[in-house]
Amino acid sequence: MKKFEEIINPQLADLREIPIENFSYIGDAVIGLIYKVKLLKDGRIKTRDLYEKTKDFLSAKAHSKFVDIVLDHLTPIEMQYYKRAENSNGAKKRGNDNDYRKSTGFEAVIGYLFLTKSYSRIEELLGVIDNCIYTEKTY
């Protein structure tokens, strides 16, 4: 059986071959996992409470707000992934839902960073968001 690290960090083909929507899909999962695990650090928590406390962080509206916080912090390559995802057919499937399009872009950035093993950069961006979240309500 493969080691867990090999499963979550496979050797990938050229990143340009991966559809942009897949970066968003992975990014959404990574964000969800990070925020759920953060809440578990606080000790015993019921599953229902875990869901209730994380749902506001995992919505398109919340991720759209996250973009407002970190947009100026994105590198040029991160901005390319953000824009590609924001303007993708997958993001446009909800019509003019700006929150959904922005969240799709943000999730793609996190997905890109995860797939390139840029974990410290994910921590940095989510740290900027956390600092803002805990000083004002963003969702």
Backbone hydrogen bonds, N-H to C=O, Kabsch-Sander energy under -0.5 kcal/mol:
donor,donor_aa,acceptor,acceptor_aa,energy
7,I,3,K,-1.6
8,I,4,F,-2.3
9,N,5,E,-1.5
12,L,10,P,-0.7
17,E,14,D,-2.2
18,I,15,L,-1.2
22,N,19,P,-1.5
23,F,19,P,-0.8
23,F,20,I,-0.6
24,S,20,I,-1.5
25,Y,21,E,-2.1
26,I,22,N,-2.3
27,G,23,F,-2.8
28,D,24,S,-2.5
29,A,25,Y,-1.5
30,V,26,I,-2.4
31,I,27,G,-2.7
32,G,28,D,-2.2
33,L,29,A,-2.4
34,I,30,V,-2.6
35,Y,31,I,-2.4
36,K,32,G,-2.1
37,V,33,L,-2.6
38,K,34,I,-2.2
39,L,35,Y,-1.5
40,L,36,K,-1.4
41,K,37,V,-1.2
41,K,38,K,-0.5
42,D,39,L,-1.0
43,G,40,L,-1.7
50,L,46,K,-2.6
51,Y,47,T,-2.6
52,E,48,R,-2.7
53,K,49,D,-2.6
54,T,50,L,-1.6
55,K,51,Y,-2.2
56,D,52,E,-0.5
57,F,54,T,-1.1
58,L,54,T,-1.2
63,H,59,S,-2.5
64,S,60,A,-2.2
65,K,61,K,-1.9
66,F,62,A,-2.3
67,V,63,H,-1.7
68,D,64,S,-1.6
69,I,65,K,-1.4
70,V,66,F,-2.4
71,L,67,V,-2.4
73,H,70,V,-2.2
74,L,70,V,-0.6
74,L,71,L,-1.2
79,M,75,T,-2.6
80,Q,76,P,-1.8
81,Y,77,I,-1.9
82,Y,78,E,-2.5
83,K,79,M,-2.8
84,R,80,Q,-2.5
85,A,81,Y,-2.3
86,E,82,Y,-2.8
87,N,83,K,-2.0
88,S,85,A,-1.3
92,K,88,S,-1.7
93,K,89,N,-0.7
93,K,90,G,-0.6
94,R,91,A,-0.7
95,G,92,K,-2.4
98,N,96,N,-1.5
101,R,97,D,-2.0
102,K,98,N,-2.7
103,S,99,D,-2.6
104,T,100,Y,-2.2
105,G,101,R,-1.8
106,F,102,K,-2.4
107,E,103,S,-2.8
108,A,104,T,-1.8
109,V,105,G,-1.8
110,I,106,F,-2.1
111,G,107,E,-2.6
112,Y,108,A,-2.9
113,L,109,V,-2.6
114,F,110,I,-2.5
115,L,111,G,-2.6
116,T,112,Y,-1.6
117,K,114,F,-1.6
118,S,113,L,-3.2
119,Y,117,K,-1.2
122,I,118,S,-1.6
123,E,119,Y,-2.4
124,E,120,S,-2.2
125,L,121,R,-2.7
126,L,122,I,-2.8
127,G,123,E,-2.0
128,V,124,E,-1.9
129,I,125,L,-1.8
130,D,126,L,-3.0
131,N,127,G,-2.5
132,C,128,V,-1.4
133,I,129,I,-3.0
134,Y,130,D,-2.4
135,T,132,C,-1.1
136,E,132,C,-1.8
